[in-house]
Amino acid sequence: MDAHKYDAITFDVYGTLIDWEPPILQTLGRWIKANGAALDDDALLDAFDRARAHYQALSPARPYPQILRSAFTYIADELDLDIDPEERTRFGNSVVTWPPYEDSVAALARLRERYVLGALTNMDNASFEKSQCLLGNCFEVVVTAERAGAYKPSLRHFVLGLTDLAERKIPPHRVLHVAQSLRADVRPANLLGQDVVWINREGRGLGYTGFGAELAMPMATFPTMNAFVSELMSSAAPPL
């Protein structure tokens, strides 16, 4: 890593900075168990991922709470379970409860001292604003699915983000993208010839499979944001 190569860093948010998988699994797992069904976490995450992908393809840029509610219905139909409208509504509104990873806020604050930070997310504007607050309001450039009119892995997020940064006199080759999702972020960045780092969080699975994921080629891989930032910033230190 060379800290001097970049003037801006853009991020995939959910999975990279926001730890969304545990609350999704906890909510869905509690619901299906209460209804007499049983799936292990891997199977339940796979069911959610298929449901999410279905509705994202069906209606690009639909607000994410609607995606979650529709995914709830999809899973209920798959498992032949009765739908609890109140539980479905709570699940749809759960984005605001998803917490940052323990290292996210400090890592972003450290990066913000040197770089313009951006967020490229499949979330809608209102839901993302809540997460932005949890992350310290550090993003100067934000591209949501609502703004892009599409969901990643569409390239539209990346093009809009790079355009915003170009208006700040930051050219594409001076922008690094950082992401957990091989499918939605690393591969699209590859297609645009953009430098991209993979944050491979232990025990997480969303975004590791799906169309294009097998072709993703990050320039470097780190297990946490803290590990990434530590290595990047160490290259910024003057030689002894």
Secondary structure as GFF3:
##gff-version 3
##sequence-region A 1 240
A	DSSP	three_ten_helix	3	5	.	.	.	ID=ss1
A	DSSP	beta_strand	8	11	.	.	.	ID=ss2
A	DSSP	alpha_helix	21	34	.	.	.	ID=ss3
A	DSSP	alpha_helix	41	58	.	.	.	ID=ss4
A	DSSP	alpha_helix	64	79	.	.	.	ID=ss5
A	DSSP	alpha_helix	85	92	.	.	.	ID=ss6
A	DSSP	three_ten_helix	94	97	.	.	.	ID=ss7
A	DSSP	alpha_helix	104	112	.	.	.	ID=ss8
A	DSSP	beta_strand	116	120	.	.	.	ID=ss9
A	DSSP	alpha_helix	125	134	.	.	.	ID=ss10
A	DSSP	beta_strand	141	143	.	.	.	ID=ss11
A	DSSP	alpha_helix	145	148	.	.	.	ID=ss12
A	DSSP	alpha_helix	156	167	.	.	.	ID=ss13
A	DSSP	three_ten_helix	172	174	.	.	.	ID=ss14
A	DSSP	beta_strand	175	179	.	.	.	ID=ss15
A	DSSP	pi_helix	182	186	.	.	.	ID=ss16
A	DSSP	alpha_helix	187	191	.	.	.	ID=ss17
A	DSSP	beta_strand	195	199	.	.	.	ID=ss18
A	DSSP	three_ten_helix	213	215	.	.	.	ID=ss19
A	DSSP	beta_strand	220	222	.	.	.	ID=ss20
A	DSSP	alpha_helix	225	234	.	.	.	ID=ss21
###
